[in-house]
């Protein structure tokens, strides 16, 4: 009897590739070029999509390495102004609300590379059509998946390109540690800060309005970060509930006791 050729569809624990990924990335590319031209230089959006899909389409989604993104990074690179880089960990929503209100600051998602991929999922499979829309590996299933490798190399290059005074917004209301060793900020970005380019690191530890105030500048993990930075000769400062960010949080919580700055 004939063996049935059963198509083995891979089932991963994470969500599948974002629908219309190509159109979204190409569209974001044109948006970015229009808004940021001419200072980012010439960019070819069709070519950028080609290099992006070359990294993962028809590839095993557990063996995409950060180096595979090098050509995409070359095509999307542009200068980053000194003193404006804003890093973050576990404050994704708040930090981007803040940079919208205070657009001088630049997060990775305001650079071309981060803007193209923000919030998207992508992974490949060996069988046609080479893109898995059903599921993608989570970080725990395999570390070398296309999305994790992307954020690792994008974060690394943003850290390397940053100069002058840089800031980082941390979450002071987490139940665990506010800045764990495994965060991309501490494990990838800080080690790639260039002491010849970066003069000072300003840490902002922000609690949710109404708390809990579980972590602050003198908490264990923040002080470990302080030591790591001081050992490498960066000037360091830390602010609990940095007022401009607090004011922004209070727009949404105007009646909360912590938002009554003067009565
Ligand atoms: O692991 P994290 O935070 O410390 O990473 C945040 C850090 C920031 O300073 C950014 O420059 O690393 C950069 N970064 C992103 O910009 C980014 N956008 C979306 C890292 N990760 C990013 N993501 C997704 O959030 C990605 O899927 C990654 O795994 C999470 C990490 O967020 P985190 O744990 O809050």
Boltz pocket constraint, residues with backbone or C-beta under 6 A from the ligand:
constraints:
  - pocket:
      binder: B
      contacts: [[A, 86], [A, 87], [A, 88], [A, 89], [A, 90], [A, 91], [A, 92], [A, 107], [A, 108], [A, 109], [A, 114], [A, 118], [A, 119], [A, 147], [A, 151], [A, 155], [A, 158], [A, 182], [A, 183], [A, 184], [A, 185], [A, 186], [A, 189]]
      max_distance: 6.0
